[in-house]
Amino acid sequence: MLSVILLALVSCGKEEASQAKKEKRISESIAVLGALPESVVDPPDNPTSAKKVELGRYLFYDPVLSGNRDVACATCHQPDFNYAEFLETSIGVNGTGHDSKRQFRTPNTIPFVKRNSQSVLNTAFNGIQNHVDYDPVRAPMFWDLRAKSLEEQALIPIQSLEEMRGEAYSEETILTEIITRIRKIPEYQALFSAAFTGETNPIQAKNLAKAIAAYERTLVANNSRFDQYMRGDSNALSVSEKDGLNLFLRTGCAKCHQGPMLSDFKLHTLGVPDTQNRKESDAGINNNYAFRTPTLRNLRYTAPYMHSGKFVTLDQVLLFYEDVAGGKVENPHVTAHQIDPLARKMDVNFRDISSIIEFINTLNDDSFDKTVPTRVPSGLKVKGNMD
């Protein structure tokens, strides 16, 4: 009799555990994902033009935009790395070398850039969601969403101490200095006049931002095999990749990684470990360690991952989520109750990781523009000091 009772209790326990597992694993529909649009939407006050894009490309690669004339936008956003780079967090001002060999010059008082360099690719679609009209004026930017639109974003790195400004100029004076420099360069005078026809004094900070943004809107990779699949080509993905897609939906990844960019563009607290490149802990814009959901597109080219760049491989990222769901908190400054409930409810399992990564790799599209100008109007080194 006792053995029958014990057997019943064990059976009941297994059923409860199984039921709890089923409740935890609520699959999302593929309808929460989507293909990227085949064309880009411009803001009403910044329609694109070939002349504006040409100017923006030069500015993107020209270190004249930095305080010490040693850093360009392209220093940390390189075509070979999907317009991101291969460092945990970037070395901007007073740096030398490229890729893993980049280091600070000596002596040095400039800190590392605070966060991992996000890709510029597809930022033309930042904030896009299914069944909602896309507004490029409200497009969220940065890991903490502190800027809206590519135009607003473009000027912020120039004003940042460690990214491009340096110590010779203040945050309030640097843009005036940059505009003064550009106005003295005949080629830029001609380029700005051609890009902003009808303006009597076109070399202004607002037009500098518009030109860079116009160029960045040409940097798109919107024809991955996943895009082709979502547009109706059922053969674009293999059977195993479709299995990975189903696991991606079933494990809860798509609760945050949704829409055409596979990001809800919201802030979530996950307890990601801090980079060791900075002395202070990075608590984010709201002081709660919440950071934006990154896109999953073209991840093959944008390692390392997360806002702190602490994870070198996608396997490490997914193992981190498995740990989070199991109650582990890797950042000592974050408590368990701060972790986003969506992350705690995920059901990532070690045996599923390779299949999920196989699906994520279908989001890669290597057909984007990688053109680098051979020279820039300032006569400085293209991409800055990377020797």
C-alpha positions, 0 to 999 in steps of 0.5 A: 500500500505504501509503495502505491502511495509513493508511486502516486506521489512521484507520478503527481510530482512529475506531472506538476513539473511537466505542467510547469515546464509547459506553462513556461514554454509558451511558443511565440508565433512566427507572425511576431517576426518579419522581413525587412522592407525593401526600401528605406524611409527618409525623414520629411526634412532630410530627403536623400540625394546622391550628393548628400550621400557622397558628402556623408560618406566622406564625413563618416571616414574623415577624422577632421570631425574629431578633436585631435583629428585622429578618430573618424566615425569609421574608426569604430564602425568598420565595413569589415566588421559589419560597421561595428568592430572587433573590440569588447569596447572601443578605443577612440581618442588617442588610439593607434592600430586597428582590430585586436592590435588597437591600443592607446598611445602613451601617455594616455588619460582617455578612457575606453568607450563606455559600451560595445560599438553597435553596428550602423548597418540597418540602423535605417530601420531602428524601431521598426515593428510589424503593422505600425507605420515606421517613423525615422524621426523617432527611431531609437538609437544607442544601447540606452535609447538616449537619441531619436533618429540617425540625425540626432545620433550623428552628433553625439559621438563627436561631443563625447570625450572618449569617442571623438572629442578628446580633452582639448575642447569642451562638449559645448565648443567642439561642434563650433570647432568642427564646423569652423575647420570644415568651412576652411576646406574648399572641397567641403565648401563645394560638397555642402553647397551641392548637397544642400542647394539653395542654402546661403550658408550650408556648412552647419552642424544640422547639415553635417548630421543630415549628410551622415544620416543620409549616408548611413541609410544606404548601409542596409542588408535586407535580403538575408535568407530569412527575409526571403523565407518571410517573403514567401520562399519556403526553400530559402531555409533548410529543414534544420534551420526551420527547426532552429527557428521553431526552437527560437520561437518556443524558447522565448527568444522572440518575446524580445527579439521580434519584428523585422529587426528582431528587436523590440527596441526596449530596455531590459535588465539581464545582469550582463557582466560589466566590461573590465575596460572601465573602473565604474560599473555601467548601470545604464541610463535609468540606473537599473542596468537595463539596456536595449534589445540588440538586433540579431541581424548579421551577428556573424560579423559583429562579435563580441556581443551585449552592451559590455562586449563580454561574450565572444560567441553566440554559444556564450550568449545563449548559455548566459540566457540559460543561466538567467532562466535558472536563477543565476545573476552574473553581475554582482551589482544586479539582484535577482528580483531586478532581472526582467521576467521575460528573461527568467521565463525563457527556456533555453536548453544546452541541447537546443543552442546549436539549432538556434544558432543555425537559424540566427545565421540565416539572418546574415546578409553580406551584400551591403555596401563596403565602399571606403573612399581612398581619400577624404577632403581634409587630407587626413588619414582615411578612418583616422589613426589606425596604423 
